[in-house]
């Protein structure tokens, strides 16, 4: 979400601070701070931004929510469409990913020996790029743009390792660092117990890991969280 907003605003993702709330793979951004201002209302009012970066969703739904859902919410808000698209695919996602894994291990050896490290990295990056590019392509091809925006297909060079390092750096610093984690709710979402694990923005410092409560939780999101958490 930070990369999408940054790309559209001509910034880098480090310039963006989010208030994320929800559960793992079931979360929203309820505030997007850039230059000290919450730009979320402007982004929600901008048809071009929504068509490009949130083309999986109907614009009235996004404006009703007043928050940006992550891509996984497509499977909840457009369940029938998602199931139909998946059933129409020739191969499952698991089969495609396994093919890429097999291709890597076949390509890792040459004349009976393991190829040089640089060649392995190059092969890994090319397959990872293909994996990102084909992710949810059956859903995005039905959007107004007809494809997943290139910013969403680019490999994050840090990935989860970057999140782990952000957490470590935050815990080592007196100045709070905003990190999105799955950790104790701590009262941030009133629908969950204090000890329940939620996906939230946390301010991390030597003082600990402190949840950042969302400005508001849309009723449809609250109902969805309750069902998913119960499940």
Secondary structure per residue as TSV (DSSP state, phi and psi in degrees):
chain	resnum	aa	ss	phi	psi
A	1	X	-	360.0	-40.3
A	2	X	H	-64.8	-40.3
A	3	X	H	-65.8	-39.7
A	4	X	H	-61.3	-50.8
A	5	X	H	-62.9	-42.7
A	6	X	H	-63.9	-44.1
A	7	X	H	-60.0	-41.5
A	8	X	H	-72.1	-32.8
A	9	X	H	-92.4	0.0
A	10	X	T	74.9	30.0
A	11	X	-	-117.3	-174.0
A	12	X	-	-114.1	157.7
A	13	X	G	-61.0	-26.8
A	14	X	G	-67.1	-18.2
A	15	X	G	-79.8	-7.1
A	16	X	E	-106.7	135.1
A	17	X	E	-117.0	130.7
A	18	X	E	-111.5	151.8
A	19	X	E	-112.9	99.9
A	20	X	E	-97.5	144.7
A	21	X	E	-149.0	146.0
A	22	X	E	140.8	-143.7
A	23	X	E	-125.3	167.0
A	24	X	T	-57.1	128.6
A	25	X	T	63.6	16.0
A	26	X	E	-150.4	63.7
A	27	X	E	-137.8	163.6
A	28	X	E	-131.1	159.9
A	29	X	E	-104.2	119.5
A	30	X	E	-101.6	-3.1
A	31	X	E	-158.5	136.2
A	32	X	E	-130.3	105.2
A	33	X	E	-95.8	123.3
A	34	X	E	-134.7	122.8
A	35	X	T	61.9	32.3
A	36	X	T	80.6	3.6
A	37	X	E	-119.4	142.1
A	38	X	E	-80.0	107.5
A	39	X	-	-92.0	1.7
A	40	X	H	-57.6	-46.1
A	41	X	H	-57.0	-39.5
A	42	X	H	-65.3	-41.9
A	43	X	H	-66.5	-39.4
A	44	X	H	-67.9	-26.3
A	45	X	H	-86.3	-6.6
A	46	X	-	-98.2	104.3
A	47	X	H	-58.0	-40.1
A	48	X	H	-63.6	-41.3
A	49	X	H	-64.0	-46.0
A	50	X	H	-65.6	-41.1
A	51	X	H	-63.4	-36.3
A	52	X	H	-80.1	-45.6
A	53	X	H	-105.9	-18.5
A	54	X	-	-128.3	37.0
A	55	X	T	-65.7	-8.9
A	56	X	T	-73.1	-15.7
A	57	X	S	-119.8	150.5
A	58	X	-	-73.1	137.1
A	59	X	H	-60.5	-39.4
A	60	X	H	-58.8	-35.6
A	61	X	H	-64.1	-46.6
A	62	X	H	-61.3	-40.2
A	63	X	H	-74.5	-30.5
A	64	X	H	-66.1	-41.8
A	65	X	H	-66.9	-39.1
A	66	X	T	68.4	24.4
A	67	X	S	-152.5	159.1
A	68	X	E	-99.3	118.1
A	69	X	E	-79.2	147.0
A	70	X	-	-74.0	171.5
A	71	X	G	-60.4	-32.3
A	72	X	G	-63.9	-23.0
A	73	X	G	-65.2	-16.4
A	74	X	H	-52.9	-38.7
A	75	X	H	-71.7	-19.2
A	76	X	H	-92.4	-46.3
A	77	X	H	-80.5	-21.2
A	78	X	T	-131.4	50.4
A	79	X	H	-59.6	-48.5
A	80	X	H	-62.2	-42.8
A	81	X	H	-63.7	-41.9
A	82	X	H	-64.2	-45.4
A	83	X	H	-62.4	-43.9
A	84	X	H	-61.0	-43.1
A	85	X	H	-65.7	-40.1
A	86	X	H	-66.8	-41.5
A	87	X	H	-66.3	-26.1
A	88	X	H	-80.4	-14.2
A	89	X	S	-70.6	143.4
A	90	X	S	-71.4	-32.0
A	91	X	S	-132.4	151.9
A	92	X	-	-77.4	164.1
A	93	X	H	-61.3	-39.6
A	94	X	H	-60.2	-40.5
A	95	X	H	-65.4	-40.9
A	96	X	H	-65.0	-43.9
A	97	X	H	-66.0	-39.7
A	98	X	H	-61.4	-39.5
A	99	X	H	-59.6	-41.4
A	100	X	H	-66.6	-39.5
A	101	X	H	-62.4	-46.4
A	102	X	H	-61.2	-39.3
A	103	X	H	-62.6	-38.2
A	104	X	H	-62.6	-47.8
A	105	X	H	-70.2	-30.2
A	106	X	H	-66.6	-42.3
A	107	X	H	-78.8	-10.2
A	108	X	T	-75.1	-16.1
A	109	X	E	-118.0	147.8
A	110	X	E	-143.8	123.8
A	111	X	T	54.4	38.7
A	112	X	T	83.4	-3.0
A	113	X	E	-120.1	153.1
A	114	X	E	-68.7	134.6
A	115	X	-	-69.7	162.8
A	116	X	-	-59.7	153.9
A	117	X	H	-56.1	-42.2
A	118	X	H	-60.0	-39.2
A	119	X	H	-68.3	-36.1
A	120	X	H	-66.1	-42.3
A	121	X	H	-62.3	-42.1
A	122	X	H	-62.7	-43.7
A	123	X	H	-65.1	-44.0
A	124	X	H	-59.5	-46.3
A	125	X	H	-64.3	-38.9
A	126	X	H	-66.7	-39.3
A	127	X	H	-72.7	-36.4
A	128	X	H	-65.3	-39.0
A	129	X	H	-63.0	-40.3
A	130	X	H	-65.6	-38.6
A	131	X	H	-62.6	-44.3
A	132	X	H	-65.4	-41.6
A	133	X	H	-65.3	-33.5
A	134	X	T	-91.9	-0.4
A	135	X	T	-67.7	122.1
A	136	X	T	55.4	28.9
A	137	X	H	-65.4	-28.6
A	138	X	H	-64.8	-28.6
A	139	X	H	-83.1	-44.6
A	140	X	H	-67.9	-28.1
A	141	X	T	-68.5	-15.4
A	142	X	T	-89.9	-5.0
A	143	X	S	-77.9	170.9
A	144	X	S	-61.2	-38.1
A	145	X	S	-76.1	-20.5
A	146	X	S	78.6	4.1
A	147	X	S	-164.4	158.7
A	148	X	-	-70.2	132.0
A	149	X	-	-60.6	146.2
A	150	X	H	-59.3	-30.4
A	151	X	H	-61.1	-29.0
A	152	X	H	-84.6	-14.1
A	153	X	H	-94.5	-11.6
A	154	X	S	-76.1	140.2
A	155	X	-	-71.6	132.2
A	156	X	-	-74.1	117.0
A	157	X	S	-64.7	-21.6
A	158	X	S	-98.4	-39.5
A	159	X	H	58.4	-148.2
A	160	X	H	-67.0	-25.9
A	161	X	H	-60.8	-37.5
A	162	X	H	-64.3	-39.1
A	163	X	H	-63.5	-44.1
A	164	X	H	-61.1	-41.9
A	165	X	H	-68.2	-38.0
A	166	X	H	-59.4	-41.9
A	167	X	H	-63.8	-46.4
A	168	X	H	-62.5	-45.5
A	169	X	H	-63.6	-39.9
A	170	X	H	-62.5	-46.3
A	171	X	H	-65.9	-16.4
A	172	X	T	-99.2	2.1
A	173	X	-	-123.3	146.3
A	174	X	S	-75.8	-22.1
A	175	X	S	-88.3	123.9
A	176	X	-	-59.5	141.1
A	177	X	E	-117.8	128.4
A	178	X	E	-81.7	119.8
A	179	X	E	-135.3	138.1
A	180	X	E	-89.4	121.9
A	181	X	E	-136.5	167.4
A	182	X	E	-106.1	111.3
A	183	X	E	-155.7	-174.7
A	184	X	E	-58.8	136.7
A	185	X	-	-61.8	-42.7
A	186	X	T	60.1	26.5
A	187	X	T	88.3	0.7
A	188	X	S	-68.1	-38.3
A	189	X	S	-113.4	115.7
A	190	X	T	-70.8	-12.4
A	191	X	T	-76.7	-15.2
A	192	X	S	-114.1	157.4
A	193	X	-	-69.9	160.8
A	194	X	T	-58.2	-37.6
A	195	X	T	-89.5	-7.8
A	196	X	S	-61.1	147.4
A	197	X	E	-84.9	128.1
A	198	X	E	-125.8	165.8
A	199	X	E	-103.5	112.2
A	200	X	E	-141.3	165.2
A	201	X	E	-79.8	134.0
A	202	X	E	-124.8	141.7
A	203	X	E	-92.5	115.2
A	204	X	E	-109.5	129.3
A	205	X	E	-156.6	-173.9
A	206	X	T	-63.7	-15.4
A	207	X	T	-79.0	-9.0
A	208	X	E	119.5	-163.3
A	209	X	E	-112.2	107.0
A	210	X	E	-111.9	122.6
A	211	X	E	-68.1	145.3
A	212	X	-	-105.8	111.9
A	213	X	-	-67.5	142.9
A	214	X	-	-70.0	154.5
A	215	X	S	-62.9	-34.0
A	216	X	-	-162.6	155.2
A	217	X	-	-117.2	114.5
A	218	X	-	-57.8	146.5
A	219	X	H	-60.6	-39.8
A	220	X	H	-64.4	-35.5
A	221	X	H	-69.0	-41.1
A	222	X	H	-59.6	-43.8
A	223	X	H	-64.4	-41.1
A	224	X	H	-64.6	-44.9
A	225	X	H	-57.9	-43.4
A	226	X	H	-60.8	-43.9
A	227	X	H	-66.4	-45.3
A	228	X	H	-67.6	-41.9
A	229	X	H	-64.5	-40.1
A	230	X	H	-62.9	-43.0
A	231	X	-	-61.1	360.0
